[in-house]
Amino acid sequence: MKIYLSQVWRVRAISGFILLVICLVGPILYNAYTKPNIADRYYLPVFGFLLALVPAWGLQRDIRRLTHVIPEEHQFTSYSVFNKKLYTLDLTKPVYYGIFNARQDLFYFNDFIALSNERFKFENDKDWRAFIVRYDLRALLVMPYNDKTKPLLQLEKWERIYELTKLV
């Protein structure tokens, strides 16, 4: 079972990728199937490339958040969007956790849980909702904290990190 960090970010990344392809391929196809004048032949692909920078910037921002977790019997393992192993949480060792609320979209917030075998601290209390985009992918495992993931967690056996969750 894969637990994705956020379906909202997955949909936004897929939409951004489709828009990127349209911006890059659209002007080329237009030039191939029509007979534009000389100015359009050169300006349209350049404009399409410049327009493609907008979804490329959004994808660059969101690619970091497209992680997923695979829970197993004695460990949780997080993977990147390209299935590269990022972090393995060993459940037989002490586990430290923090629950926080983060923005997924303009008006949509969700609860997340950060897990680690090492003590961790959130550095900036004033910008605690930005933790979701700034945490170290190789030192922490972050996943949604919802009805689907709560049965997998043994919070009564683990230690809660106060610094991260005091503003929740």
Backbone as CSV, one residue per row, in Angstrom:
resi,resn,N_x,N_y,N_z,CA_x,CA_y,CA_z,C_x,C_y,C_z
1,MET,0.847,-1.174,0.000,0.000,0.000,0.000,0.895,1.240,0.000
2,LYS,0.642,2.134,-0.919,1.377,3.392,-0.978,0.547,4.485,-0.320
3,ILE,1.203,5.276,0.509,0.550,6.420,1.132,1.215,7.670,0.568
4,TYR,0.499,8.374,-0.278,1.046,9.580,-0.904,0.947,10.750,0.062
5,LEU,1.924,11.633,-0.005,1.941,12.794,0.883,0.707,13.647,0.667
6,SER,0.317,13.852,-0.593,-0.869,14.654,-0.872,-1.385,14.380,-2.276
7,GLN,-2.664,14.104,-2.386,-3.285,13.944,-3.698,-3.396,15.292,-4.401
8,VAL,-3.553,16.362,-3.648,-3.656,17.708,-4.223,-2.381,18.048,-4.982
9,TRP,-1.231,17.778,-4.378,0.045,18.085,-5.030,0.284,17.177,-6.220
10,ARG,-0.181,15.929,-6.160,-0.031,15.021,-7.307,-0.823,15.533,-8.503
11,VAL,-2.068,15.930,-8.268,-2.913,16.440,-9.356,-2.324,17.729,-9.914
12,ARG,-1.842,18.594,-9.033,-1.247,19.857,-9.490,0.010,19.600,-10.321
13,ALA,0.809,18.626,-9.938,2.021,18.310,-10.702,1.672,17.718,-12.064
14,ILE,0.695,16.843,-12.112,0.284,16.267,-13.395,-0.277,17.345,-14.310
15,SER,-1.088,18.229,-13.768,-1.638,19.340,-14.559,-0.524,20.253,-15.059
16,GLY,0.443,20.538,-14.211,1.573,21.378,-14.608,2.400,20.736,-15.703
17,PHE,2.588,19.428,-15.623,3.341,18.724,-16.657,2.602,18.769,-17.997
18,ILE,1.298,18.564,-17.975,0.500,18.638,-19.210,0.564,20.032,-19.807
19,LEU,0.454,21.054,-18.974,0.542,22.437,-19.449,1.929,22.733,-20.025
20,LEU,2.957,22.191,-19.406,4.325,22.360,-19.899,4.477,21.751,-21.294
21,VAL,3.960,20.561,-21.471,4.041,19.904,-22.780,3.265,20.692,-23.829
22,ILE,2.091,21.182,-23.473,1.292,21.979,-24.423,2.040,23.240,-24.831
23,CYS,2.663,23.917,-23.854,3.394,25.152,-24.161,4.605,24.897,-25.054
24,LEU,5.237,23.752,-24.893,6.426,23.455,-25.695,6.086,22.856,-27.061
25,VAL,5.113,21.977,-27.101,4.799,21.271,-28.342,3.801,22.049,-29.209
26,GLY,2.920,22.805,-28.589,1.887,23.542,-29.324,2.431,24.443,-30.423
27,PRO,3.368,25.326,-30.128,3.902,26.191,-31.190,4.611,25.414,-32.307
28,ILE,5.260,24.316,-31.961,5.938,23.512,-32.985,4.911,22.870,-33.917
29,LEU,3.835,22.331,-33.332,2.782,21.737,-34.159,2.074,22.794,-35.004
30,TYR,1.877,23.980,-34.443,1.248,25.070,-35.198,2.101,25.414,-36.423
31,ASN,3.393,25.509,-36.222,4.290,25.820,-37.355,4.322,24.692,-38.374
32,ALA,4.177,23.460,-37.919,4.259,22.324,-38.832,3.007,22.178,-39.693
33,TYR,1.847,22.516,-39.156,0.597,22.280,-39.878,-0.024,23.522,-40.498
34,THR,0.546,24.676,-40.288,0.066,25.906,-40.931,1.234,26.536,-41.672
35,LYS,0.932,27.538,-42.413,1.984,28.270,-43.126,2.068,29.680,-42.537
36,PRO,2.691,29.785,-41.348,2.786,31.110,-40.729,3.808,31.974,-41.469
37,ASN,3.658,33.278,-41.258,4.669,34.156,-41.857,5.989,33.987,-41.099
38,ILE,7.011,34.616,-41.594,8.356,34.421,-41.044,8.432,34.852,-39.584
39,ALA,7.773,35.939,-39.223,7.822,36.416,-37.839,7.178,35.398,-36.897
40,ASP,6.011,34.874,-37.268,5.336,33.887,-36.419,6.135,32.601,-36.300
41,ARG,6.829,32.256,-37.331,7.599,31.015,-37.332,8.675,31.033,-36.246
42,TYR,9.221,32.202,-35.955,10.288,32.293,-34.959,9.797,32.787,-33.604
43,TYR,8.857,33.719,-33.597,8.409,34.294,-32.327,7.522,33.339,-31.534
44,LEU,6.688,32.573,-32.206,5.766,31.697,-31.505,6.484,30.613,-30.685
45,PRO,7.479,29.907,-31.218,8.195,28.933,-30.368,8.938,29.592,-29.200
46,VAL,9.488,30.768,-29.413,10.171,31.472,-28.323,9.164,31.864,-27.248
47,PHE,8.011,32.369,-27.665,6.971,32.734,-26.703,6.467,31.488,-25.967
48,GLY,6.291,30.371,-26.689,5.880,29.119,-26.048,6.892,28.640,-25.029
49,PHE,8.169,28.762,-25.357,9.212,28.375,-24.411,9.170,29.265,-23.171
50,LEU,9.027,30.567,-23.357,8.952,31.470,-22.206,7.706,31.202,-21.369
51,LEU,6.591,30.905,-22.023,5.370,30.580,-21.304,5.511,29.255,-20.550
52,ALA,6.293,28.329,-21.074,6.511,27.034,-20.427,7.319,27.166,-19.140
53,LEU,7.998,28.273,-18.943,8.758,28.469,-17.710,7.853,28.559,-16.482
54,VAL,6.616,29.013,-16.666,5.684,29.132,-15.532,5.331,27.751,-14.967
55,PRO,4.815,26.802,-15.770,4.557,25.483,-15.176,5.838,24.754,-14.769
56,ALA,6.951,25.045,-15.441,8.219,24.411,-15.048,8.631,24.877,-13.657
57,TRP,8.423,26.147,-13.361,8.721,26.673,-12.031,7.828,26.005,-10.985
58,GLY,6.544,25.847,-11.300,5.636,25.180,-10.371,6.007,23.725,-10.144
59,LEU,6.395,23.037,-11.204,6.825,21.644,-11.068,8.087,21.530,-10.224
60,GLN,8.994,22.452,-10.427,10.238,22.442,-9.655,9.938,22.607,-8.162
61,ARG,8.949,23.420,-7.835,8.557,23.613,-6.435,7.878,22.379,-5.858
62,ASP,7.030,21.734,-6.671,6.209,20.636,-6.163,6.880,19.274,-6.220
63,ILE,7.913,19.109,-6.998,8.520,17.787,-7.181,9.035,17.225,-5.855
64,ARG,9.449,18.091,-4.964,9.971,17.683,-3.665,8.876,17.083,-2.783
65,ARG,7.649,17.538,-2.984,6.544,17.087,-2.142,5.814,15.870,-2.701
66,LEU,6.281,15.322,-3.783,5.618,14.177,-4.399,6.213,12.866,-3.890
67,THR,6.264,12.718,-2.586,6.815,11.506,-1.985,5.681,10.561,-1.605
68,HIS,6.042,9.313,-1.386,5.082,8.348,-0.867,5.782,7.427,0.120
69,VAL,4.981,6.844,0.992,5.485,5.966,2.052,4.903,4.570,1.836
70,ILE,5.742,3.584,2.002,5.285,2.193,1.957,5.478,1.603,3.356
71,PRO,4.369,1.342,4.064,4.484,0.746,5.401,4.693,-0.759,5.306
72,GLU,5.604,-1.247,6.121,5.857,-2.676,6.218,5.744,-3.069,7.682
73,GLU,6.014,-4.312,7.994,5.778,-4.799,9.355,6.610,-4.068,10.408
74,HIS,7.911,-3.910,10.161,8.775,-3.289,11.165,9.458,-2.021,10.673
75,GLN,8.965,-1.465,9.580,9.575,-0.236,9.068,8.619,0.489,8.129
76,PHE,8.834,1.789,8.017,8.179,2.617,7.011,9.287,3.143,6.115
77,THR,9.079,3.115,4.820,10.089,3.605,3.891,9.465,4.668,3.005
78,SER,10.136,5.815,2.886,9.633,6.879,2.006,10.440,6.881,0.715
79,TYR,9.743,7.179,-0.365,10.323,7.184,-1.704,9.991,8.500,-2.396
80,SER,10.861,8.890,-3.321,10.603,10.083,-4.118,9.638,9.734,-5.244
81,VAL,9.286,10.713,-6.049,8.388,10.500,-7.178,9.018,9.550,-8.198
82,PHE,10.336,9.466,-8.224,11.049,8.586,-9.153,11.419,7.245,-8.517
83,ASN,10.764,6.911,-7.390,10.975,5.653,-6.651,12.383,5.501,-6.089
84,LYS,13.030,6.603,-5.790,14.328,6.558,-5.125,14.075,6.531,-3.612
85,LYS,14.721,5.587,-2.922,14.520,5.467,-1.484,15.107,6.697,-0.781
86,LEU,14.287,7.330,0.051,14.716,8.533,0.752,15.076,8.256,2.213
87,TYR,14.181,7.579,2.932,14.411,7.369,4.359,13.663,6.110,4.799
88,THR,14.296,5.354,5.677,13.653,4.172,6.256,13.550,4.362,7.755
89,LEU,12.331,4.310,8.252,12.067,4.439,9.680,11.975,3.042,10.273
90,ASP,12.877,2.734,11.189,12.898,1.428,11.836,11.989,1.487,13.063
91,LEU,10.911,0.708,13.056,9.940,0.745,14.144,10.399,-0.032,15.373
92,THR,11.501,-0.782,15.272,12.023,-1.497,16.435,12.897,-0.591,17.298
93,LYS,13.304,0.554,16.766,14.091,1.542,17.511,13.151,2.616,18.053
94,PRO,13.649,3.502,18.948,12.795,4.593,19.418,12.355,5.491,18.254
95,VAL,11.097,5.886,18.285,10.535,6.729,17.227,10.072,8.037,17.851
96,TYR,10.435,9.139,17.208,10.024,10.479,17.628,9.104,11.033,16.553
97,TYR,8.062,11.732,16.990,7.103,12.222,16.010,6.606,13.612,16.373
98,GLY,6.085,14.282,15.373,5.446,15.574,15.551,4.293,15.685,14.578
99,ILE,3.169,16.180,15.053,1.990,16.360,14.207,1.845,17.844,13.934
100,PHE,1.652,18.198,12.675,1.526,19.607,12.311,0.509,19.762,11.201
101,ASN,0.069,20.981,11.021,-0.925,21.319,10.012,-0.232,22.139,8.940
102,ALA,-0.460,21.805,7.670,0.209,22.522,6.587,-0.773,22.795,5.451
103,ARG,-0.477,23.846,4.721,-1.304,24.250,3.593,-1.004,23.359,2.393
104,GLN,-2.081,22.868,1.766,-1.926,22.092,0.542,-2.304,22.910,-0.677
105,ASP,-3.227,23.806,-0.489,-3.671,24.669,-1.568,-4.077,25.984,-0.938
106,LEU,-4.698,26.842,-1.690,-5.006,28.179,-1.191,-5.816,28.156,0.103
107,PHE,-6.866,27.354,0.151,-7.722,27.310,1.335,-7.800,25.925,1.964
108,TYR,-6.923,25.017,1.565,-7.025,23.638,2.009,-5.814,23.277,2.867
109,PHE,-6.088,22.984,4.138,-5.043,22.579,5.074,-5.252,21.116,5.445
110,ASN,-4.171,20.449,5.811,-4.253,19.056,6.190,-3.257,18.788,7.309
111,ASP,-3.528,17.755,8.104,-2.608,17.359,9.165,-1.596,16.366,8.614
112,PHE,-0.361,16.528,9.072,0.726,15.638,8.680,1.457,15.192,9.936
113,ILE,2.178,14.084,9.816,2.993,13.597,10.924,4.421,13.406,10.411
114,ALA,5.375,13.912,11.162,6.793,13.734,10.853,7.332,12.679,11.808
115,LEU,8.040,11.699,11.264,8.562,10.582,12.051,10.061,10.442,11.825
116,SER,10.775,10.070,12.892,12.202,9.850,12.767,12.686,8.959,13.906
117,ASN,13.803,8.278,13.675,14.452,7.512,14.731,15.392,8.385,15.551
118,GLU,15.645,9.590,15.114,16.492,10.552,15.819,15.621,11.713,16.288
119,ARG,16.028,12.331,17.382,15.318,13.543,17.813,15.479,14.613,16.742
120,PHE,14.437,15.353,16.489,14.520,16.435,15.516,13.848,17.662,16.096
121,LYS,14.179,18.802,15.534,13.668,20.070,16.031,13.260,20.923,14.845
122,PHE,12.197,21.633,15.031,11.763,22.577,14.011,12.413,23.914,14.323
123,GLU,13.150,24.465,13.349,13.996,25.624,13.611,13.243,26.943,13.774
124,ASN,12.201,27.166,12.985,11.584,28.480,12.929,10.125,28.393,13.354
125,ASP,9.824,28.788,14.590,8.456,28.693,15.101,7.487,29.627,14.390
126,LYS,7.981,30.736,13.816,7.082,31.690,13.161,6.597,31.185,11.812
127,ASP,7.332,30.292,11.196,6.980,29.791,9.876,6.787,28.278,9.923
128,TRP,6.052,27.799,10.917,5.938,26.367,11.152,5.149,25.647,10.077
129,ARG,4.289,26.337,9.358,3.522,25.680,8.291,4.385,25.426,7.059
130,ALA,5.521,26.070,6.948,6.423,25.849,5.824,7.310,24.622,6.049
131,PHE,7.155,23.965,7.173,7.948,22.764,7.466,7.807,21.719,6.372
132,ILE,6.638,21.598,5.792,6.356,20.575,4.780,7.227,20.740,3.542
133,VAL,7.692,21.941,3.254,8.534,22.145,2.074,10.010,22.286,2.429
134,ARG,10.352,22.305,3.717,11.745,22.545,4.104,12.402,21.404,4.869
135,TYR,11.680,20.388,5.228,12.285,19.333,6.044,13.288,18.523,5.223
136,ASP,14.210,17.880,5.926,15.243,17.074,5.283,14.649,15.720,4.893
137,LEU,14.543,15.454,3.607,13.930,14.229,3.106,14.685,12.976,3.536
138,ARG,15.981,13.120,3.811,16.796,11.957,4.169,16.889,11.736,5.677
139,ALA,16.286,12.619,6.464,16.362,12.484,7.920,14.991,12.300,8.570
140,LEU,13.928,12.590,7.827,12.571,12.493,8.370,11.657,11.811,7.366
141,LEU,10.632,11.209,7.892,9.575,10.649,7.068,8.315,11.436,7.392
142,VAL,7.713,12.043,6.402,6.484,12.813,6.602,5.379,12.168,5.793
143,MET,4.230,11.997,6.438,3.074,11.425,5.757,1.809,12.060,6.309
144,PRO,0.690,11.920,5.605,-0.543,12.512,6.118,-0.967,11.846,7.422
145,TYR,-1.575,12.638,8.273,-2.104,12.125,9.536,-3.622,12.162,9.416
146,ASN,-4.190,11.049,8.980,-5.631,10.993,8.749,-6.157,9.616,9.165
147,ASP,-7.420,9.351,8.854,-8.034,8.081,9.256,-7.385,6.876,8.586
148,LYS,-6.790,7.072,7.430,-6.137,5.971,6.722,-4.799,5.592,7.378
149,THR,-4.090,6.577,7.910,-2.762,6.305,8.473,-2.768,6.094,9.985
150,LYS,-3.761,6.578,10.698,-3.778,6.436,12.155,-3.690,4.985,12.628
151,PRO,-4.367,4.019,11.975,-4.227,2.629,12.452,-2.816,2.054,12.290
152,LEU,-2.018,2.620,11.413,-0.658,2.122,11.198,0.333,2.637,12.240
153,LEU,-0.050,3.680,12.961,0.864,4.351,13.882,0.660,3.860,15.309
154,GLN,1.749,3.726,16.029,1.721,3.296,17.429,2.148,4.464,18.305
155,LEU,1.362,5.535,18.289,1.761,6.775,18.951,1.963,6.610,20.449
156,GLU,1.256,5.689,21.086,1.408,5.515,22.536,2.792,4.986,22.897
157,LYS,3.483,4.352,21.961,4.827,3.810,22.211,5.926,4.799,21.825
158,TRP,5.570,5.867,21.129,6.554,6.789,20.584,6.585,8.086,21.379
159,GLU,7.654,8.854,21.187,7.816,10.115,21.911,7.465,11.295,21.004
160,ARG,6.602,12.157,21.527,6.162,13.327,20.762,7.172,14.460,20.944
161,ILE,7.509,15.113,19.840,8.443,16.244,19.873,7.627,17.517,20.062
162,TYR,7.848,18.211,21.159,7.035,19.380,21.507,7.296,20.579,20.611
163,GLU,8.553,20.815,20.218,8.905,22.009,19.463,8.125,22.131,18.153
164,LEU,7.841,21.016,17.541,7.170,21.030,16.247,5.668,21.250,16.390
165,THR,5.081,20.749,17.458,3.633,20.704,17.525,3.024,21.710,18.496
166,LYS,3.816,22.568,19.090,3.232,23.456,20.111,2.294,24.490,19.517
167,LEU,2.376,24.765,18.226,1.494,25.749,17.612,0.256,25.124,16.979
168,VAL,0.160,23.810,16.998,-0.970,23.137,16.367,-2.190,23.261,17.249
